[in-house]
């Protein structure tokens, strides 16, 4: 049964390699096919990070422009999807630095406020979300890239290790370091939010 499932994957991998090679050689149609295959993934990563579809689409466009320019140097020894995640995470980080972030760290849309919701609670939550995104964008690059892949790309530790081409232990170390810095930088805000939730 596993062999039946693996066969299409091998065919898809071979087709993707052909599309990458043809795109790197300047074949516009091959690149269009490559974009169609991965557009949703890039939009999802960007939307989770930015919370606005228009901004996510702008970032996706930037990502695919960068990918197109960099394809001639792409090596097949690393899965294309991992390389694309890294390009997307870098583009999201750049966008976060340029724009004021507006949604929660997990990128999920906030449920509609009930009629009983306190406007002050909503404003406080939005302030915390903005602060978290700003704090992530201001982390040292090795921490920022690692936590962005986890928070916005929703990659596992193993996927992050493959994407960044670093050992699994380094991923864990960087995530711990990033979270420690975020706790230090956001300590009072997070504490205020906890108190507001328990009040």
N, C-alpha and C positions, 0 to 999 in steps of 0.2 A: 504494500500500500504506500509506503514511503517513497518507493521508486516512482510510482505513478505521479505523486505530487512533485518530486524532484525534477522530472523530465521537463515540464513547462518552464520551471525556473531556469534550467540550463539553457533552454531555447531563448527565454527572455534575456538572460545574461548575454548570450551571443548576439542577439539582435541589438541590445543596448550598446555593446562594444562597437558594432558596425555603425550605429547612429553616432556615437561619440567620434569615431575615426572619420566618418564622412563630414560631420560638423566641423571638426578641427581642420579639415581640408577646405572648408568654405561652403559646403553644401547647405544652402538655406532650408531646403525642405527637410533634410535630416535633423537640423537643429530645431525646426518647428515641431517635429515628432518628439524629440527629446524634451522640449518644453511641455508639450501636452502630457507626457508621462509623469512629469514631476511638478507641474504647476500647483496642484492641490496641496502637496506636501509643503512647498515654500509658502504658499498663502496661509496655511494653517499655522506654521511656525511664526510668521510675521503677525498674524492676527492675534495669536495668544499673547504675544509680547506687547502689541500696540493697542489692541482693542478697537480699532477702527478699520473697516474694510478698505476704505480709500487709501489709508496709510499703508496697509498690508499690501495692496496692489502696487503702490509705488515702490515699496521695498522689494517685492517680487520682481518687478521690472529691473531694478538695479542689480539684483542677484543674477538674473539671466544675462544681463549685459556683461557683468564680470565673468560669468561662466563662459560665455562665448569668446571673450578675449583671452581667457586663460586656458581654454581647451587644447590648443596646440602643445602646451606643456604638461597636460594631464597624463599621469601614468596609470595603467590599468592594475598595478599591484595593490591599489587601495580601492575598495568599492566606491563607485561613483556616488551612491546615495550618501555615504559618510562624508565624502568631499563636499557634496552639495549642502549637507547640513552645516558644515563648517563655514562655507561661504555665506549661507543664510544667517547663521548666528552672528557673524561679523557684521553683516549688513543691518541686522536688527539692533545690535549694540550701537552702531553709528547713528541709526535713526533715533534711538533713545537719547543719545547725547545731544542731538539737534533739536528734539521736540520734547515738550513737557508730557510725560506719560500720564495716562488717564484711567487705567484699569488695574485690576488686582494682579498680584504676582502670578497666580495660576492661570491668568488669561481668560477665565470664565466670565461671561457677562453676569452682572449683578441681577438678581431677580427683581422684578418691578417692586417698587416700594409699596407696602400696604398703606391703607389710609391711616393706620395707627402708627406708622413709622415716624420717628422723631427726625425732623430735618437736620438737627444738630448732629445726631448719630450718623446720618448719611454723609454729611459734610466731613466729619471726623474720619470716617472710613475711607473716603476718597482722598483725604490728605495723607493718610497712612499709605495708601496704594501709590500715590505719586512719590512719596518719600522712598518707598521700597525700590521703585524703578530707578529713581535718581541714584540711590545708593549702589544698586547693581551696576549702573553705567559708569560710576566713578571708581569701581574696584580696579586694582592692578590687573593688567590684561590676562595673565595666566589664571587668575581667579574668575574674572568676568567671563571669559570664554567658556570655562568649565561649567559654571553655574547657569549660564545662559542656555547651554545645550541641555541641561537637566530641566530647568524651569520652563523654557520656551519651546525647546525642541522635543521635550519629553523623552529623552534618550535614557537608556539604562546605563549603569556604570560601565559595563562592557562596551556598549555602543559609543560612549564618550571616549573611552580609551582608544578604540579603533579610529574614531573620527579625528582625534587630536594626535594619534600615533604616540601615545604615552602608556606606561604601565598602569595596570588597574590600581595598584597601591598609590600611585601619584594622583589618579583621579580622586580617590577617597580623601587623600591628604589635602588636595586643592579645594574640594567641596567643604571639608571641615574648616579649612582656613577662611574660605569665602563666607561661610555661615557665621563664623566667629566674628569676623569684621562687620558683617551686616548687623549682628546682634549688638555690637558695640556702638555702631553708628545710629542704629534705630532703637536703642534700648528704651529711651524715655517715651518715644512714640508708641512702641509696642506695649509698654507698661500702661500708658494712658488708655489704649484701646482695650486691654484686658479689664481695667477698672470700669470702663464704660459698659462693657458687656456684662459685668457682674453686678452693676448697680441696679 
